[in-house]
Amino acid sequence: MTTTADPAARRAAGPEPSPPRLESGVGVLDKASLLLGVLESGPATLATLVSATGLKRPTVYRLALALERLRLVARDRDGRFALGPRLGDMVVEARADRLSLAAEPVLTALRDRTGASARLYRRRGQLRVCVAAAEAHGTGIDTVPVGSAFPLKSGAVAQVLLAWEEPELLYEALRGARFSAAMLSGVRRRGWAQSFGGWETAMATVSAPVRGPGGRVIAAVSLSGPVGRLTRHPGREYGCDTIDAAVGLSELSGC
């Protein structure tokens, strides 16, 4: 008895049907979607895109250039078209709500283990925004409501969110900052940053990066409290705890 696993039977049955095209009914969107669908398999030359889509060469060229301007398409080292960085940004944003929800038990465990306030921050342009928090019990100080935003010019969280930035973007971000490129190099080496001050001069903070697909830094976990609790060396005392929480969230971010 011949089964469909038999190569001869597969040839006799003809080629496997192609997956159905997703269509919106809007011509230009459908053509752009068709082009992006080809690039899902990897970088492609203009000739390959024309052949795979069945569209006319001028149409493919115009669409590819337009998508490149929108950062939905990019070029690789060989000049081939490839999926662009903005698609990765969209994936990060799509997972943001899930990450914030997943952060609650992780931050609560970190707070209960250390007695300090644990928070999750994400970058929004030139700001850092608190998206989840587990505040320390009974302190009444250093409370940060979810949704609070602060400039990326000082503090351990800002250092973590910028330390792994691209060099040219990092150069711009360091203008007017209260930390230096050398300090950020130390953050990359240790895996955490620490700072003192903020709302209260006697407050200390330690922060570690949360990473998404491809190792990109997508958020920062912070642990903040009085110097009397976190000591004058919060990174040395609580850096491992903060990194463990950040690693746990990094694993959840890929789900």
Secondary structure, 3 states (H helix, E strand, C coil): CCCCCCHHHHHHHCCCCCCCCCCCCCHHHHHHHHHHHHHCCCCECHHHHHHHHCCCHHHHHHHHHHHHHCCCEEECCCCCEEECHHHHHHHHHHCHHHHHHHHHHHHHHHHHHHCCEEEEEEEECCEEEEEEEECCCCCCCCCCCCCCEEECCCCHHHHHHHHCCCHHHHHHHCCCCCCCHHHHHHHHHHCCEEEECCCCCCEEEEEEEEECHHHCEEEEEEEEEEHHHHCCCHHHHHHHHHHHHHHHHHHHHCC
